[in-house]
Amino acid sequence: MFLFAAFLALQLSACDNNTDAEPKFDQTPTERLNAQKAELNEALLSSPEGWKAVYFTDNTVLGGYTHLFKFAANGTVEMASDFDDVAKTYLSEVSEYQIQLGSTVSLVFTTKNKIHLLSDSNDYPIDALTSEGYRGDFQFLYYGQENGEIIFRTNRNNQELRFVKATKEDWDDLVLNFDMIPNIIGDPTLGLYRGLEVNNGTTKTTYDFNPFSTVTRHTTITDAAGSYDMGIGYAPNGLVVSPPVVVGNQKLSNFIFNETDGSFTATGTGSVSASIKYSDVPFLLTDDYKILLSGRAYSRFGYYTDDYTVDAATNSALFNEEIAKIDASLPAGQYITGVQLYMNHSLGNFIYYTFVGRGALQHFVDVQEDVAGKKIILKHKSWNGNTTVATPAFLASFDNYLMDTNGIYVKKESFKLGYSNTVYTFKSLSSTFRMTTWQLN
Amino acid sequence: MKLIKYKNIALLLLVSIVAISCAQDEQPGDSQLDYTQPEKTALDNWIATTYLNPYNINVQYKWNQNTVDNSRFLFPPTVEKVQPALEIVETIWLKSYATVGGADFVKKIAPREIVLVGGVNLNSVGTRTLGIAEGGQRVTLFETDYIDQSDRENVSEFIHTIQHEYIHILNQHKPFDEKSWSAITPGGYVADWYNYEIPESNEIGFITSYARSNINEDFAETASMILIYSKDEYAAFLDGIEDPAAYAALKAKEALVVKYFKEAFDMDFYALRDAAEINTSTVITN
């Protein structure tokens, strides 16, 4: 009975073409896919100098790799990239591509070229990426066009990747990306601190810009609330960041290098801007200094002249000069080996200077807190417990910076030096003196 | 029960008649699918004449996500590396089997598709997967970008992969004597085979450490290693085994391989080894 009813229903509707329902699309799915395929093909061939994409494969660990593509109607593509200078990746090579029809239309680089360097399981930048290479993809699903850009999403992990029209300069200047690297790594002589300053038109927000690694092209920026990923791509005139710096409804990602002060600035509209710049004053004042306050647990920080601490880029030029001055004023065969801060030790608070060729010196101090200034001030108490003896002449200049009456900024750094110990830096307010130490207790 | 079944058939017939009667208003046009063949390169034509026409084997070197593991970070071969790799495969594998098994042997039992991947398939534990054989139909060969015909060790490794995967294909057509095999060195199979040195594995009756992963790999490793060794090299290898039990185990496995080739395919395994040896020298000296 049920079957019979179904049969009747079929009869009634079978010849009826006048359905009242509005068709959602004018074309069948096949027609639409074919149209998309033709549209993508036409777009790829439409730009005389081809296309440019800064490919951020995973901006939580890696930065961006600039690729240039020039597509030809015969199914070949000429490609260059800034993956590395050693392999001369900026010298273009030709391989094949296809526009494939699967669940959607996609662009696939079907034979090997530069973009595949990001997808080599056997070539990974850090151990955490073992067997994953640079997490790159080379099959891009087509999602349409916007403002002359082609929008793709990567097949493997569904990330947006935009192709923008390339110019002749893009091809000529790709090699200049490598020249920008030292500027991105930074130059400590331009300033002791590096930060990101975001101006929303009325107020400025600042973040620490942490040391940048060329191995991963990645760093982090930090504020009081936490740390945020910043993948970086190179450009002939600056750098590109991902994720973009978001200010209101503006997204800033292209930063232009300024040779005079070493800064990189991205400019939006309406006085909105973001700038990676230097300063001798910290961008971000933290409560890191509190670990030194009295009443806290015993803590110890050490700088050593024969270990990784001596090579830290966070030691300022002035600090290094002062260390050298100590050695210069000591008799031959004597030199300084370490400067340690003992805080809340059973003997008290003291700076412990150690030497080769002479006995260690303890400079006992009181620690004062400046809550508003987020800093500490060290006050002289005694040398080796003797309150009347003067500061030894060969140490006076160095020691004076630590006794800065304006205080010392203390910063727990995000990087490590050789060992797993946390790194702390101490910087005098009145000068560019900054010392780098390991936290040892 | 039967009656209902007949009713169903009658109903279907009626429906189909109705459908056809309404379709006459519009005649079907050409297919909307683009079935034009992509432009063939010289390499594509060479593959057609060397693999597709004589052996009915399709070679896929252009990336197709449906034939590779998308969770791995792999890449397609450099175009210039494809033909040299395929020439090695043709000379050492196809020709050797044709010589011994007859011209039609590989036509009948061959993977229908060879997939070439340019990059290394590195596993998270640090081992490299060199090849994969699937369902008796498809062989995937990795690292084709790194083949260096002037380097004997490098070519040997690639040949080893082909021989190994083809043994799997043969096993997927006709199983070997698994019962007898698993009785030879039952205690030696381990999941973390890569943690053992090869000489260490040799001394407990395995031809390689990878052979210790399971009996299927053991069989494929035993057969393929004997095929890539020359007769003298294999004899020297056996002479070097110190443990008498290990020596006996290796000989027992060899005998099962020989028996398998004879019974399953009426093929003289030693003649195959000799043919492979001659063809290997051709590849490496060329």
Interface residues (C-beta under 8 A of the other chain):
Chain A: L3 F7 L10 Q11 A14 C15 T28 T30 E31 N34 K37 N74 G75 S95 E96 Q98 Q100 L101 G102 V108 F109 T110 T111 K112 H116 S119 D120 S121 N122 T130 S131 E132 G133 R135 G136 F138 Q139 N155 R156
Chain B: K7 N8 L11 L14 V15 V18 A19 C22 Q32 L33 D34 P38 E39 Y61 K62 W63 N64 Q65 N70 R72 F73 L74 F75 P76 P77 T78 V79 G118 G119 V120 N121 L122 N123 S124 G126 R128 D145
